[in-house]
Amino acid sequence: MSASDLKIAVVGAGVVGATTAWELKKRYKNARIEIVADRFYEDTTSYVAAGIFRPGGSFCGPSDEITEKWMKDSYEYWDNLRKSKEGIKAGVIELSGYIFSSSFPQNVRNRFMEKVCPVYRAATKEELDLCPGDWKYGSYFTTLLTQTSFFIPWTINKFEQDGGLLKHQKIDSLEKLALDYDVVVNCSGLGAKFLCNDHHMVPIRGQVIKVKAPWIKTFFYGDVDTYILPGLDSVTLGGCRQYESWDLNFNKYDAMKIMDQCEAMVPSLRGAEVLGHKVGLRPHRSVVRVEKEIKSFDGKRVKIVHNYGHGGYGVTAAPGTSLRACNLVQEVLSGNSKL
Ligand SMILES: Cc1cc2nc3c(=O)[nH]c(=O)nc-3n(C[C@H](O)[C@H](O)[C@H](O)COP(=O)(O)OP(=O)(O)OC[C@H]3O[C@@H](n4cnc5c(N)ncnc54)[C@H](O)[C@@H]3O)c2cc1C
């Protein structure tokens, strides 16, 4: 098969699908590569994310070694993009801030970030007094933030300029779709629960408030899901984490709690203009699935590479898992797959 005969479908147009599709287009310049999705841009969960690079301690790949590699690759990818001349257009910035806790010393440590961030240190006594509250433990760190409302259009635009195609379609079977392609890459987020009948996939509902507060230049995290994250054109206030909730409606009680807890931590937020409220379902899986699968379907061998289940850390980890998924595509296409 010549490279120009190669046909690849990437299911999903969120941060994971967009990153994977663009990376595949760089590797297979002459192939026909399509992003197939029923929701694009602001209709994806990815648009709800604040986009900070901050994996939770529970974020998990198939082994510690692989998870650490995904983190290292991801940080490098975002940081290289930030430093490039397209960095701002792609929505990637560096920022610093604090995480405080009144009762849990382990909450202010992060085993992944301590390895990849340029600065991760204990907060000083004076810094613990920066925010009202009885803060006993704290860390200061420098990290990255990728605003998906910039990054996704930017990356999809690059993909299309290089000949990549977009297809609006809801699919009901990966296997059926794969009959028409050499390989299908499954970046369908929570959709994988149904497409793969994957009982390990669970929605974790989140709600955030976007406010205009350009004077906030530093991020803050507090106990019980409190966060204040300055992005390029707004500050994201959060949040909540509701396990197994499928509710995509705005909840005014969640909004009141978020506003109260953020204003208590950073009083200068009082009176900031509210730009909007957003709700999303984090596509959680205890182990993020980046795997190849070769199956028999309708008398043919179909090839699928999965890349889903990033939970609350999909922006953080999209590059690392996508690079791995692209390597698996290369393996299944070259016939090296032992499956
Ligand atoms: C409130 C909140 C705050 C967050 N903050 C952060 C943060 O600061 N940092 C961070 O790293 N992460 C954050 N996240 C997590 C992040 O948003 C997700 O991990 C990420 O968006 C997952 O991306 P995805 O591409 O896998 O899924 P999605 O963005 O949901 O995209 C899935 C795609 O698959 C398509 N699809 C699904 N099923 C089908 C089907 N049957 N047919 C066709 N297409 C289909 C959809 O149409 C869509 O295009 C946050 C999430 C929430 C809710």
The ligand as an SDF file (V2000), in Angstrom:
LIG
                    3D

 53 58  0  0  0  0  0  0  0  0999 V2000
  -14.9640   21.3160   34.9850 C   0  0  0  0  0  0  0  0  0  0  0  0
  -13.8050   20.6360   34.3200 C   0  0  0  0  0  0  0  0  0  0  0  0
  -12.5240   21.1880   34.4450 C   0  0  0  0  0  0  0  0  0  0  0  0
  -11.4200   20.5400   33.8740 C   0  0  0  0  0  0  0  0  0  0  0  0
  -10.1860   21.1170   34.0040 N   0  0  0  0  0  0  0  0  0  0  0  0
   -9.0970   20.4790   33.4890 C   0  0  0  0  0  0  0  0  0  0  0  0
   -7.8010   21.0470   33.6190 C   0  0  0  0  0  0  0  0  0  0  0  0
   -7.6250   22.1550   34.1670 O   0  0  0  0  0  0  0  0  0  0  0  0
   -6.7370   20.3330   33.1350 N   0  0  0  0  0  0  0  0  0  0  0  0
   -6.8930   19.1310   32.5090 C   0  0  0  0  0  0  0  0  0  0  0  0
   -5.8930   18.5250   32.1090 O   0  0  0  0  0  0  0  0  0  0  0  0
   -8.1280   18.5970   32.3330 N   0  0  0  0  0  0  0  0  0  0  0  0
   -9.2220   19.2270   32.8100 C   0  0  0  0  0  0  0  0  0  0  0  0
  -10.4710   18.6940   32.6540 N   0  0  0  0  0  0  0  0  0  0  0  0
  -10.5830   17.3670   32.0080 C   0  0  0  0  0  0  0  0  0  0  0  0
  -10.6330   17.4760   30.4950 C   0  0  0  0  0  0  0  0  0  0  0  0
  -11.6370   18.3760   30.1020 O   0  0  0  0  0  0  0  0  0  0  0  0
  -10.9070   16.0970   29.8830 C   0  0  0  0  0  0  0  0  0  0  0  0
  -10.0080   15.1330   30.3890 O   0  0  0  0  0  0  0  0  0  0  0  0
  -10.7160   16.1650   28.3650 C   0  0  0  0  0  0  0  0  0  0  0  0
  -11.5300   17.1690   27.8290 O   0  0  0  0  0  0  0  0  0  0  0  0
  -11.0220   14.8330   27.6990 C   0  0  0  0  0  0  0  0  0  0  0  0
  -10.8190   15.0270   26.3350 O   0  0  0  0  0  0  0  0  0  0  0  0
  -11.3200   13.9910   25.2520 P   0  0  0  0  0  0  0  0  0  0  0  0
  -10.8390   14.5000   23.9420 O   0  0  0  0  0  0  0  0  0  0  0  0
  -10.9740   12.6130   25.6800 O   0  0  0  0  0  0  0  0  0  0  0  0
  -12.9350   14.0580   25.3530 O   0  0  0  0  0  0  0  0  0  0  0  0
  -14.0140   15.0970   24.8080 P   0  0  0  0  0  0  0  0  0  0  0  0
  -13.5470   16.4970   24.8600 O   0  0  0  0  0  0  0  0  0  0  0  0
  -15.2830   14.7670   25.5370 O   0  0  0  0  0  0  0  0  0  0  0  0
  -14.1890   14.6960   23.2840 O   0  0  0  0  0  0  0  0  0  0  0  0
  -14.7930   13.4740   22.9070 C   0  0  0  0  0  0  0  0  0  0  0  0
  -15.0550   13.5060   21.4210 C   0  0  0  0  0  0  0  0  0  0  0  0
  -15.5270   12.2220   21.0060 O   0  0  0  0  0  0  0  0  0  0  0  0
  -16.6710   12.3720   20.2060 C   0  0  0  0  0  0  0  0  0  0  0  0
  -17.5210   11.1900   20.3130 N   0  0  0  0  0  0  0  0  0  0  0  0
  -17.8450   10.4870   21.4260 C   0  0  0  0  0  0  0  0  0  0  0  0
  -18.6640    9.4570   21.1100 N   0  0  0  0  0  0  0  0  0  0  0  0
  -18.8630    9.5240   19.7670 C   0  0  0  0  0  0  0  0  0  0  0  0
  -19.6320    8.7550   18.8370 C   0  0  0  0  0  0  0  0  0  0  0  0
  -20.3590    7.6930   19.2100 N   0  0  0  0  0  0  0  0  0  0  0  0
  -19.6070    9.1200   17.5170 N   0  0  0  0  0  0  0  0  0  0  0  0
  -18.8970   10.1860   17.1070 C   0  0  0  0  0  0  0  0  0  0  0  0
  -18.1520   10.9460   17.9400 N   0  0  0  0  0  0  0  0  0  0  0  0
  -18.1440   10.6240   19.2460 C   0  0  0  0  0  0  0  0  0  0  0  0
  -17.3330   13.6300   20.7440 C   0  0  0  0  0  0  0  0  0  0  0  0
  -18.2400   14.1670   19.7860 O   0  0  0  0  0  0  0  0  0  0  0  0
  -16.1270   14.5170   20.9860 C   0  0  0  0  0  0  0  0  0  0  0  0
  -15.7470   15.1510   19.7920 O   0  0  0  0  0  0  0  0  0  0  0  0
  -11.5950   19.3320   33.1710 C   0  0  0  0  0  0  0  0  0  0  0  0
  -12.8770   18.8210   32.9960 C   0  0  0  0  0  0  0  0  0  0  0  0
  -13.9730   19.4530   33.5530 C   0  0  0  0  0  0  0  0  0  0  0  0
  -15.3480   18.8890   33.3470 C   0  0  0  0  0  0  0  0  0  0  0  0
  1  2  1  0
  2  3  1  0
  2 52  2  0
  3  4  2  0
  4  5  1  0
  4 50  1  0
  5  6  2  0
  6  7  1  0
  6 13  1  0
  7  8  2  0
  7  9  1  0
  9 10  1  0
 10 11  2  0
 10 12  1  0
 12 13  2  0
 13 14  1  0
 14 15  1  0
 14 50  1  0
 15 16  1  0
 16 17  1  0
 16 18  1  0
 18 19  1  0
 18 20  1  0
 20 21  1  0
 20 22  1  0
 22 23  1  0
 23 24  1  0
 24 25  2  0
 24 26  1  0
 24 27  1  0
 27 28  1  0
 28 29  2  0
 28 30  1  0
 28 31  1  0
 31 32  1  0
 32 33  1  0
 33 34  1  0
 33 48  1  0
 34 35  1  0
 35 36  1  0
 35 46  1  0
 36 37  1  0
 36 45  1  0
 37 38  2  0
 38 39  1  0
 39 40  1  0
 39 45  2  0
 40 41  1  0
 40 42  2  0
 42 43  1  0
 43 44  2  0
 44 45  1  0
 46 47  1  0
 46 48  1  0
 48 49  1  0
 50 51  2  0
 51 52  1  0
 52 53  1  0
M  END
$$$$
